[in-house]
Amino acid sequence: MIKKKQQDVVGFLEALKVEYTPLDIACNENNRMWMRENVPKEKKPSNGIPLPPQIFNEESYCGSRKYAGYIDRY
């Protein structure tokens, strides 16, 4: 399920020719902790641990595929 959501996000960004840098949170603990710490509290699930994909523009949180709903708008 996560892999499919990640593929959806990547496909969407590539279709719009948006430059992006994917960060691996499976193999990089620093990336995982950064993601968890930078998702706003009100956007975290009830267990407090956000799942990928989470989308950021530099330091600004843009959302996740679940919350943003952006794929359905384009």
N, CA, C and O atoms as CSV, one atom per row, in Angstrom:
chain,resi,resn,atom,element,x,y,z
A,1,MET,N,N,0.820,-1.190,0.000
A,1,MET,CA,C,0.000,0.000,0.000
A,1,MET,C,C,0.868,1.258,0.000
A,1,MET,O,O,0.605,2.177,-0.776
A,2,ILE,N,N,1.887,1.321,0.845
A,2,ILE,CA,C,2.764,2.493,0.894
A,2,ILE,C,C,3.496,2.657,-0.429
A,2,ILE,O,O,3.603,3.767,-0.951
A,3,LYS,N,N,3.998,1.554,-0.970
A,3,LYS,CA,C,4.735,1.605,-2.238
A,3,LYS,C,C,3.856,2.195,-3.342
A,3,LYS,O,O,4.324,3.019,-4.127
A,4,LYS,N,N,2.600,1.787,-3.409
A,4,LYS,CA,C,1.666,2.293,-4.421
A,4,LYS,C,C,1.453,3.801,-4.253
A,4,LYS,O,O,1.432,4.541,-5.237
A,5,LYS,N,N,1.297,4.248,-3.015
A,5,LYS,CA,C,1.107,5.678,-2.761
A,5,LYS,C,C,2.354,6.458,-3.165
A,5,LYS,O,O,2.255,7.552,-3.721
A,6,GLN,N,N,3.521,5.895,-2.887
A,6,GLN,CA,C,4.765,6.551,-3.282
A,6,GLN,C,C,4.855,6.647,-4.807
A,6,GLN,O,O,5.262,7.676,-5.346
A,7,GLN,N,N,4.477,5.578,-5.493
A,7,GLN,CA,C,4.497,5.581,-6.957
A,7,GLN,C,C,3.526,6.620,-7.507
A,7,GLN,O,O,3.825,7.284,-8.499
A,8,ASP,N,N,2.366,6.765,-6.869
A,8,ASP,CA,C,1.388,7.773,-7.289
A,8,ASP,C,C,1.976,9.178,-7.182
A,8,ASP,O,O,1.833,9.989,-8.097
A,9,VAL,N,N,2.632,9.457,-6.068
A,9,VAL,CA,C,3.224,10.783,-5.853
A,9,VAL,C,C,4.324,11.038,-6.877
A,9,VAL,O,O,4.358,12.105,-7.491
A,10,VAL,N,N,5.207,10.090,-7.067
A,10,VAL,CA,C,6.305,10.249,-8.023
A,10,VAL,C,C,5.749,10.450,-9.432
A,10,VAL,O,O,6.215,11.329,-10.159
A,11,GLY,N,N,4.776,9.660,-9.819
A,11,GLY,CA,C,4.163,9.796,-11.141
A,11,GLY,C,C,3.537,11.160,-11.345
A,11,GLY,O,O,3.653,11.755,-12.416
A,12,PHE,N,N,2.870,11.655,-10.304
A,12,PHE,CA,C,2.243,12.970,-10.366
A,12,PHE,C,C,3.291,14.066,-10.534
A,12,PHE,O,O,3.144,14.938,-11.390
A,13,LEU,N,N,4.344,14.028,-9.725
A,13,LEU,CA,C,5.404,15.036,-9.813
A,13,LEU,C,C,6.097,14.988,-11.171
A,13,LEU,O,O,6.393,16.031,-11.755
A,14,GLU,N,N,6.355,13.799,-11.666
A,14,GLU,CA,C,7.014,13.675,-12.973
A,14,GLU,C,C,6.118,14.149,-14.101
A,14,GLU,O,O,6.598,14.765,-15.053
A,15,ALA,N,N,4.835,13.874,-14.013
A,15,ALA,CA,C,3.903,14.320,-15.060
A,15,ALA,C,C,3.862,15.841,-15.148
A,15,ALA,O,O,3.706,16.400,-16.234
A,16,LEU,N,N,4.003,16.509,-14.005
A,16,LEU,CA,C,4.001,17.970,-13.981
A,16,LEU,C,C,5.404,18.558,-14.115
A,16,LEU,O,O,5.593,19.772,-14.048
A,17,LYS,N,N,6.381,17.677,-14.305
A,17,LYS,CA,C,7.780,18.089,-14.459
A,17,LYS,C,C,8.284,18.907,-13.259
A,17,LYS,O,O,9.006,19.892,-13.410
A,18,VAL,N,N,7.878,18.463,-12.075
A,18,VAL,CA,C,8.319,19.097,-10.838
A,18,VAL,C,C,9.629,18.443,-10.414
A,18,VAL,O,O,9.724,17.219,-10.323
A,19,GLU,N,N,10.633,19.270,-10.158
A,19,GLU,CA,C,11.891,18.724,-9.655
A,19,GLU,C,C,11.688,18.315,-8.199
A,19,GLU,O,O,11.074,19.043,-7.420
A,20,TYR,N,N,12.203,17.161,-7.845
A,20,TYR,CA,C,12.050,16.672,-6.478
A,20,TYR,C,C,13.240,15.797,-6.119
A,20,TYR,O,O,13.966,15.310,-6.986
A,21,THR,N,N,13.415,15.616,-4.842
A,21,THR,CA,C,14.447,14.721,-4.330
A,21,THR,C,C,13.770,13.756,-3.372
A,21,THR,O,O,13.353,14.160,-2.286
A,22,PRO,N,N,13.651,12.492,-3.749
A,22,PRO,CA,C,13.060,11.527,-2.813
A,22,PRO,C,C,14.067,11.222,-1.699
A,22,PRO,O,O,15.264,11.080,-1.951
A,23,LEU,N,N,13.573,11.125,-0.493
A,23,LEU,CA,C,14.427,10.781,0.637
A,23,LEU,C,C,13.992,9.432,1.186
A,23,LEU,O,O,12.819,9.222,1.495
A,24,ASP,N,N,14.938,8.534,1.303
A,24,ASP,CA,C,14.671,7.179,1.778
A,24,ASP,C,C,14.606,7.173,3.290
A,24,ASP,O,O,15.592,7.481,3.960
A,25,ILE,N,N,13.449,6.822,3.834
A,25,ILE,CA,C,13.338,6.748,5.286
A,25,ILE,C,C,13.503,5.319,5.792
A,25,ILE,O,O,13.615,5.092,6.996
A,26,ALA,N,N,13.518,4.361,4.878
A,26,ALA,CA,C,13.692,2.967,5.294
A,26,ALA,C,C,15.136,2.685,5.688
A,26,ALA,O,O,15.393,1.918,6.616
A,27,CYS,N,N,16.063,3.297,4.993
A,27,CYS,CA,C,17.483,3.015,5.224
A,27,CYS,C,C,18.210,4.161,5.912
A,27,CYS,O,O,19.407,4.059,6.179
A,28,ASN,N,N,17.508,5.245,6.203
A,28,ASN,CA,C,18.174,6.399,6.778
A,28,ASN,C,C,17.373,6.893,7.980
A,28,ASN,O,O,16.332,7.531,7.826
A,29,GLU,N,N,17.864,6.595,9.159
A,29,GLU,CA,C,17.175,6.963,10.397
A,29,GLU,C,C,17.025,8.486,10.533
A,29,GLU,O,O,16.011,8.960,11.046
A,30,ASN,N,N,18.017,9.247,10.082
A,30,ASN,CA,C,17.929,10.709,10.163
A,30,ASN,C,C,16.767,11.237,9.329
A,30,ASN,O,O,16.042,12.127,9.775
A,31,ASN,N,N,16.580,10.699,8.123
A,31,ASN,CA,C,15.451,11.104,7.278
A,31,ASN,C,C,14.124,10.742,7.927
A,31,ASN,O,O,13.179,11.532,7.905
A,32,ARG,N,N,14.055,9.552,8.502
A,32,ARG,CA,C,12.818,9.091,9.147
A,32,ARG,C,C,12.468,10.010,10.320
A,32,ARG,O,O,11.321,10.433,10.459
A,33,MET,N,N,13.450,10.314,11.155
A,33,MET,CA,C,13.192,11.168,12.315
A,33,MET,C,C,12.814,12.586,11.875
A,33,MET,O,O,11.931,13.206,12.467
A,34,TRP,N,N,13.484,13.098,10.835
A,34,TRP,CA,C,13.154,14.434,10.335
A,34,TRP,C,C,11.703,14.474,9.865
A,34,TRP,O,O,10.970,15.409,10.187
A,35,MET,N,N,11.289,13.460,9.104
A,35,MET,CA,C,9.909,13.417,8.616
A,35,MET,C,C,8.937,13.397,9.792
A,35,MET,O,O,7.983,14.174,9.821
A,36,ARG,N,N,9.170,12.528,10.746
A,36,ARG,CA,C,8.257,12.399,11.888
A,36,ARG,C,C,8.176,13.682,12.706
A,36,ARG,O,O,7.110,14.033,13.211
A,37,GLU,N,N,9.290,14.373,12.838
A,37,GLU,CA,C,9.325,15.598,13.634
A,37,GLU,C,C,8.719,16.791,12.901
A,37,GLU,O,O,8.267,17.737,13.546
A,38,ASN,N,N,8.700,16.767,11.579
A,38,ASN,CA,C,8.276,17.933,10.816
A,38,ASN,C,C,6.870,17.852,10.244
A,38,ASN,O,O,6.395,18.822,9.653
A,39,VAL,N,N,6.202,16.739,10.401
A,39,VAL,CA,C,4.779,16.691,10.045
A,39,VAL,C,C,4.037,17.398,11.184
A,39,VAL,O,O,4.215,17.043,12.349
A,40,PRO,N,N,3.209,18.392,10.858
A,40,PRO,CA,C,2.490,19.122,11.914
A,40,PRO,C,C,1.644,18.184,12.775
A,40,PRO,O,O,1.077,17.207,12.287
A,41,LYS,N,N,1.577,18.500,14.036
A,41,LYS,CA,C,0.863,17.666,15.008
A,41,LYS,C,C,-0.568,17.359,14.565
A,41,LYS,O,O,-1.038,16.229,14.705
A,42,GLU,N,N,-1.258,18.371,14.030
A,42,GLU,CA,C,-2.660,18.182,13.635
A,42,GLU,C,C,-2.815,17.291,12.401
A,42,GLU,O,O,-3.923,16.848,12.098
A,43,LYS,N,N,-1.724,17.025,11.688
A,43,LYS,CA,C,-1.778,16.176,10.496
A,43,LYS,C,C,-1.314,14.748,10.774
A,43,LYS,O,O,-1.390,13.888,9.896
A,44,LYS,N,N,-0.836,14.495,11.984
A,44,LYS,CA,C,-0.363,13.154,12.314
A,44,LYS,C,C,-1.549,12.243,12.623
A,44,LYS,O,O,-2.575,12.706,13.122
A,45,PRO,N,N,-1.410,10.950,12.329
A,45,PRO,CA,C,-2.481,10.014,12.669
A,45,PRO,C,C,-2.594,9.861,14.187
A,45,PRO,O,O,-1.740,10.347,14.930
A,46,SER,N,N,-3.623,9.202,14.632
A,46,SER,CA,C,-3.875,9.069,16.069
A,46,SER,C,C,-2.724,8.406,16.825
A,46,SER,O,O,-2.523,8.681,18.008
A,47,ASN,N,N,-1.962,7.529,16.148
A,47,ASN,CA,C,-0.829,6.896,16.834
A,47,ASN,C,C,0.399,7.799,16.862
A,47,ASN,O,O,1.402,7.452,17.486
A,48,GLY,N,N,0.337,8.958,16.191
A,48,GLY,CA,C,1.419,9.927,16.219
A,48,GLY,C,C,2.553,9.683,15.246
A,48,GLY,O,O,3.486,10.484,15.179
A,49,ILE,N,N,2.498,8.601,14.491
A,49,ILE,CA,C,3.586,8.267,13.568
A,49,ILE,C,C,3.086,8.350,12.129
A,49,ILE,O,O,2.357,7.469,11.673
A,50,PRO,N,N,3.475,9.404,11.413
A,50,PRO,CA,C,3.040,9.535,10.020
A,50,PRO,C,C,3.737,8.519,9.118
A,50,PRO,O,O,4.916,8.214,9.295
A,51,LEU,N,N,2.997,8.010,8.164
A,51,LEU,CA,C,3.552,7.067,7.196
A,51,LEU,C,C,3.867,7.787,5.896
A,51,LEU,O,O,3.238,8.794,5.572
A,52,PRO,N,N,4.829,7.281,5.161
A,52,PRO,CA,C,5.128,7.869,3.850
A,52,PRO,C,C,4.007,7.550,2.868
A,52,PRO,O,O,3.244,6.610,3.090
A,53,PRO,N,N,3.899,8.298,1.813
A,53,PRO,CA,C,4.715,9.454,1.478
A,53,PRO,C,C,4.210,10.716,2.163
A,53,PRO,O,O,3.004,10.947,2.248
A,54,GLN,N,N,5.131,11.521,2.644
A,54,GLN,CA,C,4.856,12.854,3.175
A,54,GLN,C,C,5.580,13.822,2.254
A,54,GLN,O,O,6.699,13.546,1.820
A,55,ILE,N,N,4.967,14.930,1.959
A,55,ILE,CA,C,5.503,15.837,0.945
A,55,ILE,C,C,5.890,17.162,1.599
A,55,ILE,O,O,5.109,17.782,2.321
A,56,PHE,N,N,7.128,17.569,1.316
A,56,PHE,CA,C,7.663,18.823,1.837
A,56,PHE,C,C,8.248,19.621,0.683
A,56,PHE,O,O,8.732,19.055,-0.296
A,57,ASN,N,N,8.197,20.930,0.809
A,57,ASN,CA,C,8.908,21.823,-0.093
A,57,ASN,C,C,9.954,22.494,0.782
A,57,ASN,O,O,9.662,23.442,1.511
A,58,GLU,N,N,11.183,21.983,0.696
A,58,GLU,CA,C,12.244,22.385,1.615
A,58,GLU,C,C,11.771,22.058,3.035
A,58,GLU,O,O,11.588,20.886,3.364
A,59,GLU,N,N,11.572,23.065,3.872
A,59,GLU,CA,C,11.158,22.844,5.255
A,59,GLU,C,C,9.639,22.903,5.434
A,59,GLU,O,O,9.128,22.565,6.502
A,60,SER,N,N,8.925,23.325,4.408
A,60,SER,CA,C,7.475,23.514,4.519
A,60,SER,C,C,6.732,22.218,4.230
A,60,SER,O,O,6.965,21.563,3.214
A,61,TYR,N,N,5.839,21.862,5.139
A,61,TYR,CA,C,5.017,20.669,4.974
A,61,TYR,C,C,3.906,20.949,3.974
A,61,TYR,O,O,3.165,21.921,4.117
A,62,CYS,N,N,3.792,20.103,2.969
A,62,CYS,CA,C,2.765,20.264,1.931
A,62,CYS,C,C,1.635,19.265,2.085
A,62,CYS,O,O,0.540,19.492,1.571
A,63,GLY,N,N,1.873,18.175,2.775
A,63,GLY,CA,C,0.829,17.189,2.980
A,63,GLY,C,C,1.286,15.794,2.634
A,63,GLY,O,O,2.465,15.538,2.392
A,64,SER,N,N,0.340,14.922,2.619
A,64,SER,CA,C,0.573,13.541,2.203
A,64,SER,C,C,-0.433,13.237,1.111
A,64,SER,O,O,-1.361,14.013,0.887
A,65,ARG,N,N,-0.261,12.142,0.447
A,65,ARG,CA,C,-1.224,11.788,-0.592
A,65,ARG,C,C,-2.614,11.685,0.021
A,65,ARG,O,O,-3.594,12.106,-0.594
A,66,LYS,N,N,-2.709,11.137,1.211
A,66,LYS,CA,C,-3.996,10.957,1.879
A,66,LYS,C,C,-4.668,12.292,2.170
A,66,LYS,O,O,-5.856,12.456,1.894
A,67,TYR,N,N,-3.935,13.237,2.716
A,67,TYR,CA,C,-4.526,14.506,3.127
A,67,TYR,C,C,-4.642,15.509,1.992
A,67,TYR,O,O,-5.606,16.272,1.935
A,68,ALA,N,N,-3.690,15.516,1.108
A,68,ALA,CA,C,-3.675,16.541,0.076
A,68,ALA,C,C,-4.761,16.329,-0.977
A,68,ALA,O,O,-5.371,17.295,-1.435
A,69,GLY,N,N,-5.009,15.086,-1.363
A,69,GLY,CA,C,-6.009,14.823,-2.372
A,69,GLY,C,C,-5.654,15.411,-3.724
A,69,GLY,O,O,-6.511,15.511,-4.601
A,70,TYR,N,N,-4.408,15.798,-3.902
A,70,TYR,CA,C,-3.986,16.508,-5.102
A,70,TYR,C,C,-4.080,15.660,-6.354
A,70,TYR,O,O,-4.339,16.204,-7.427
A,71,ILE,N,N,-3.883,14.367,-6.269
A,71,ILE,CA,C,-3.884,13.543,-7.471
A,71,ILE,C,C,-5.261,13.554,-8.133
A,71,ILE,O,O,-5.369,13.542,-9.359
A,72,ASP,N,N,-6.292,13.578,-7.324
A,72,ASP,CA,C,-7.648,13.574,-7.864
A,72,ASP,C,C,-8.028,14.900,-8.514
A,72,ASP,O,O,-8.970,14.953,-9.306
A,73,ARG,N,N,-7.298,15.982,-8.184
A,73,ARG,CA,C,-7.623,17.295,-8.740
A,73,ARG,C,C,-6.990,17.507,-10.103
A,73,ARG,O,O,-7.374,18.439,-10.810
A,74,TYR,N,N,-6.035,16.675,-10.498
A,74,TYR,CA,C,-5.320,16.889,-11.764
A,74,TYR,C,C,-5.577,15.774,-12.733
A,74,TYR,O,O,-5.054,15.792,-13.847
